[in-house]
Amino acid sequence: MTEIKELPEVIKICDQLKIQVSCDFVSLAIQNKLGPDVRWHYAVGNLNDKYKRISVRFGKGIAGKIISTGSPMEMVNFPEQVTGKVTDYPIALAEKLNTCYAVPLFFNGVPKGVLLVGNRDSRIFRDTDQECVKESAQALEVIVKDYMD
């Protein structure tokens, strides 16, 4: 089995997305094959390697919430306008993100991954930006599906 971060196609899509939506950070999270925890596997524009050590429970954090709901999520003015504890959002803390938008990746019709774009300054992700993120997520679903088997 190939690790996701060794897949050059994943790197290429994340790099292109970072340019397309003019964001500071792009990251890909996948739910572990065994158990409900979710880990961030790849990042572009990261400040450090903390994302590699972040693991959140199903339903917790940005990744856990998106996988549990299967719906996109936007977070603005972090940490001021966050619901719950700030520590429930380790990726935003580690990367000093102010604003982010994230969408689920589906495998066999079930949300098992997350593609996140974020900025360290306040901004609004327009509909065209959100559409770019969704299209990139769909492309990643095709590439990463073999990892999920």
C-alpha positions in Angstrom: 0.0 0.0 0.0 1.3 3.4 -0.9 1.2 6.3 1.6 -1.0 9.2 0.4 1.9 11.7 0.8 4.0 9.7 -1.6 1.4 10.2 -4.4 2.7 12.9 -6.7 -0.8 13.5 -8.1 -2.1 14.5 -4.7 0.8 17.0 -4.3 0.1 18.4 -7.8 -3.7 18.9 -7.1 -3.1 20.6 -3.7 -0.4 22.9 -5.2 -2.7 23.9 -8.0 -5.6 24.5 -5.7 -3.5 26.8 -3.4 -2.8 29.0 -6.5 -6.4 28.8 -7.9 -8.1 30.1 -4.7 -5.2 32.3 -3.5 -5.0 30.6 -0.1 -2.2 30.2 2.4 -2.8 26.5 3.2 -4.2 23.3 1.7 -4.4 20.0 3.5 -5.9 16.6 3.0 -7.2 14.4 5.9 -8.3 10.8 5.7 -10.1 8.7 8.2 -8.0 5.8 9.5 -8.9 2.4 7.9 -9.3 0.9 11.4 -11.1 3.0 13.9 -12.9 6.4 13.7 -9.9 8.7 14.1 -9.0 11.2 11.3 -5.4 12.2 10.4 -4.0 15.0 8.2 -1.8 13.3 5.6 -0.6 16.1 3.4 -0.3 19.9 3.5 0.9 22.7 1.2 1.8 26.1 2.7 2.2 24.7 6.2 4.2 26.6 8.9 5.5 23.4 10.5 5.0 19.6 10.6 2.5 19.6 13.4 -0.3 18.6 11.0 1.3 15.1 10.7 0.8 14.5 14.4 -2.8 15.7 14.6 -5.4 13.0 15.0 -9.0 13.9 15.8 -12.0 11.7 16.7 -14.9 11.2 14.5 -17.2 14.3 15.0 -14.4 16.5 16.5 -12.4 19.2 14.9 -12.9 20.4 11.3 -12.1 17.1 9.8 -14.1 15.0 12.2 -17.2 17.2 11.8 -17.1 17.2 8.0 -16.7 13.4 7.9 -19.5 12.9 10.4 -21.9 15.3 8.6 -20.8 14.8 5.0 -21.2 18.5 4.4 -18.8 21.4 3.6 -17.9 23.7 6.4 -16.7 27.3 6.5 -15.0 28.8 9.5 -14.4 32.6 9.7 -12.6 34.8 12.2 -11.1 31.9 14.2 -10.9 31.7 17.1 -13.4 34.5 17.9 -16.5 32.9 16.2 -15.9 29.3 16.9 -18.4 27.0 18.6 -17.0 24.9 21.4 -13.5 24.9 22.6 -10.6 26.4 20.5 -8.6 23.3 21.3 -11.2 21.3 19.3 -9.6 22.8 16.1 -6.0 21.7 16.3 -5.3 22.2 12.5 -6.4 25.8 12.7 -4.3 26.4 15.9 -1.2 24.7 14.5 -1.4 26.6 11.2 -2.6 29.9 12.7 -5.6 29.9 10.3 -8.2 32.7 10.6 -10.5 31.5 7.8 -11.0 28.1 6.2 -13.3 26.2 3.9 -13.4 22.4 3.8 -15.3 19.8 1.9 -15.7 16.0 2.4 -14.2 13.3 0.1 -16.5 10.4 -0.5 -15.4 6.8 -0.9 -18.1 4.3 -1.9 -20.7 7.0 -1.1 -19.4 7.5 2.5 -17.5 10.5 3.7 -14.0 9.4 4.7 -11.8 12.3 3.9 -11.5 16.1 4.0 -9.9 18.7 1.7 -9.3 22.0 3.5 -8.1 25.4 2.3 -7.3 28.2 4.7 -5.9 31.7 5.1 -4.1 33.2 8.0 -5.8 36.6 7.4 -9.6 37.2 7.2 -11.2 36.6 3.8 -14.3 35.3 2.2 -14.2 32.1 0.0 -16.4 33.1 -2.9 -18.7 30.6 -4.7 -16.0 30.1 -7.4 -13.4 29.3 -4.8 -15.7 26.8 -3.1 -16.4 25.2 -6.5 -12.6 24.8 -7.1 -12.3 23.1 -3.8 -15.1 20.7 -4.5 -13.7 19.9 -8.0 -10.2 19.2 -6.5 -11.8 17.0 -3.8 -13.5 15.0 -6.6 -10.2 14.6 -8.4 -8.6 13.5 -5.1 -11.3 10.9 -4.5 -10.3 9.1 -7.7 -6.6 9.2 -6.9 -6.9 8.2 -3.2 -9.6 5.5 -3.6 -7.0 2.7 -3.9 -5.7 3.8 -0.5 -9.1 3.3 1.0 -9.5 -0.4 -0.2 
